[in-house]
Amino acid sequence: MSRYATYEKFFNPEQAEPVLNILKDNEIPYEFGAVNKPAVDPLLSGGGPAYEYEVKIPANQFETANRLMREKIQINLNEIDPDYY
């Protein structure tokens, strides 16, 4: 069995729902939970954003998961605010 590794991180559970549904529908095992927080806020120490949740999947399933995400998640560019950059 392959070790679980972080596949993607999210700010809240709602953002993770589409990813979790795709993994569940395609029988890819996953773990979803809170990120272990560092002692110092990452923004204060020069790190990145403070994600609250993460999805972990078996490391040997990353390619399959990436392919499924590209196939299933569609972005409608017409719905994006023209001022977004």
Beta strands, then each sheet from edge to edge (+ up, - down):
strand 1: 4-10
strand 2: 31-34
strand 3: 53-58
sheet 1: 1+ 3- 2+
end
